[in-house]
Amino acid sequence: MEKKLAVLQIDSVLGNVKANLEKIASMVDAIKDKAVRMAVFCEYGTTGYSLDLNSVAEEIPGTTTAFLEQLASRKNIWISGGMIEKGPNNKPYNTAIMISPTKGLVAKYRKVHPFSFEKEQISYGDSEVLVDTELGKVAMSICYDFIFPEYIRSLALKGAEIILNATFWFADEQSGPAGWSPEQSKALAMTRALENNVFVAMACRTGTEKKLWGFGHSVIVGPQGKILAQADREEGIITAPIDLEMRNSWSNYATYMIDRRTDLYARLLDF
């Protein structure tokens, strides 16, 4: 049976966890294709970002994960996405969770690369997370993590077949269109998929938060670096098949991992 992955592109209601969970539930309920086995939403999806993060930080497991566990069980679907987890010294974690339809909360991933001013606001994670799912082995990442090719490559080397990136790529009033753009984020997803022989599901936030605007354009990309599905600026759902047989066939042709010159890299990098 064909198995598909869905990305939920949402405009989070700033600071309103209840409204955001209801929105996520409504979108999951709107998925009628039984082949869709996982739904992924964006970074900070349950809270938004431009607020006092401690005011909306939660324990994991907690109220939000309990809601998503019930939703996953009722709809018989895996669910993954971003929330704010309580952390030490009033510095919460930027966390993505993975919910199984049968086992509930099975994993949480804390962002390991805080961006710019985030370093003063959130605590660092220090562990990679890979989860065995019915779609394949899934690695979790959050936004800025995708800028670091050595980290994403390490996830592929550890066996990841699908890499999720829950993100809030944005432009601000100062940089505007000259800053980060949908074209760049899509190119990044395509590159990470191609160079690592993996599927990539990049779930982007859309909408405006104070001086920040999330530009959406979520994508699902295949191992050949081709976009299989993409959103625009509006809220919505995109889906694409996850065909591991095709991935394995492509991997046998494009032998990137085998062709690495680790002897040379070790000398160049002195490790």
Secondary structure, DSSP 8 states (H G I E B T S, - for coil): ---EEEEEE----TT-HHHHHHHHHHHHHT---TTEEEEE--TTTTT-SSS-GGGT-B-SSSHHHHHHHHHHHHHT-EEEEEEEE--GGG--EEEEEEEETTTEEEEEEE-SS--GGGGGTSB------EEEETTEEEEEEEGGGGG-HHHHHHHHHTT-SEEEEEE--EEETTTGGGSS-HHHHHHHHHHHHHHHT-EEEEEE-EEEETTEEEE---EEE-TTS-EEEE--SS-EEEEEE--HHHHHHHHHHS-TTTT--HHHHHHHHT-
